[in-house]
Amino acid sequence: MKKLNDYLYSGDTVLKILQRYSEDLKQAAKETNNQIDLLHSNFLLQIAELLEHNEFLTSQSQRIREFYKLMANEYPFLAFTFKGRIKSLIRAEAKFNGYIVEYIYDYYTQHGNYPSLPELKNSLNCFRDLIAYRIVISLPKCHLQEGETYADEEIKYLYDVANQLPGFLEERGFTAEMSSLTDQKISLLLEESVSPYYRDYIANSESNGYRSLHITFYDNIARCYVEVQLRTKEMDDFAEIGPANHFGYEKRQESERARRDAIPKGENIYFDDANERGIILQQLELSKLDVNMFSAVNNSLINDGCGLYRGRLILPYEHLSSFQNDLID
């Protein structure tokens, strides 16, 4: 079985690793008639194409920057950041295998047997966040009026921004995708014309307390999907350095994988392969990797200049509230 771990110690670039892993995975898949590994190989090629194709990133970020300029004009009193990132190779690999494990496990526990190959392949046509942008807003407390609640006012502005985003981007070559979150509660702050497109994890907060607004667009010019997340600073802190942070998410995934080992080994090769790939990926000692432009002292102290672990940053914009100028003499 081909595993990403086997390609991380030769000093290659991320693009070379993607190329070698994808080609070897495809060749092995042809020899064994493993259609999921063929799909896996094509998934890796998508990431390579995103990393290689710089022109569309320039076009895309410029069009999204237009919304940043609109916000700076309409909300000069807000502080906010725009960030864009291509998902890292390690996390994309973990997510692909995690989807396989989760889908087969859920299907098995519900039906007592395994999904058909077409059902499994169809479940993997769900990756829309290889490119993701995040808008984080913060309302300076000095802007509050008497009787207003800080959290409530900040969320009102967040939904106001969310209501404007789909129409603005659709005028610039993006098409909003219908939400995949079924039977969700609809916030009264989200306009009826845009609510079908948002996955509202504020009105429908997750069990770990994670809150955010997510919306997916297809970029008709760049011909790829992008996800946009909108959060308040408090929500972003909770997701990045609080209980919902990615490290905690990975730990929960480890325990879930252990529970999923209840499925008998040897009965479903797709589950077995994805489960093993996911487990050994969690066991990586980043300090021992030899990848061009990547260094780590341990799994926390990382200098990632190639997007291997933390992803490739493609859009940093920061807007300081005009109220902060009031503090300057």
Salt bridges, closest charged atoms under 4 A:
ASP6 OD2 - LYS3 NZ 3.37
ASP12 OD2 - ARG20 NH1 2.93
ASP37 OD1 - ARG277 NH1 3.30
GLU66 OE2 - LYS69 NZ 3.48
GLU93 OE1 - HIS40 NE2 2.77
ASP129 OD2 - LYS87 NZ 3.68
ASP129 OD2 - LYS95 NZ 2.40
GLU153 OE2 - LYS156 NZ 3.25
GLU171 OE1 - ARG172 NH1 3.50
ASP219 OD2 - ARG63 NH2 2.73
GLU227 OE2 - ARG199 NH2 2.54
GLU227 OE2 - HIS214 ND1 3.77
ASP236 OD1 - ARG134 NH1 3.66
ASP236 OD1 - ARG231 NH1 2.68
ASP237 OD1 - LYS233 NZ 2.84
GLU240 OE2 - ARG134 NH1 3.21
GLU240 OE2 - ARG231 NH1 3.23
GLU250 OE2 - HIS246 NE2 3.18
GLU254 OE1 - LYS251 NZ 3.93
GLU256 OE1 - ARG260 NH2 3.45
GLU285 OE1 - LYS288 NZ 3.40
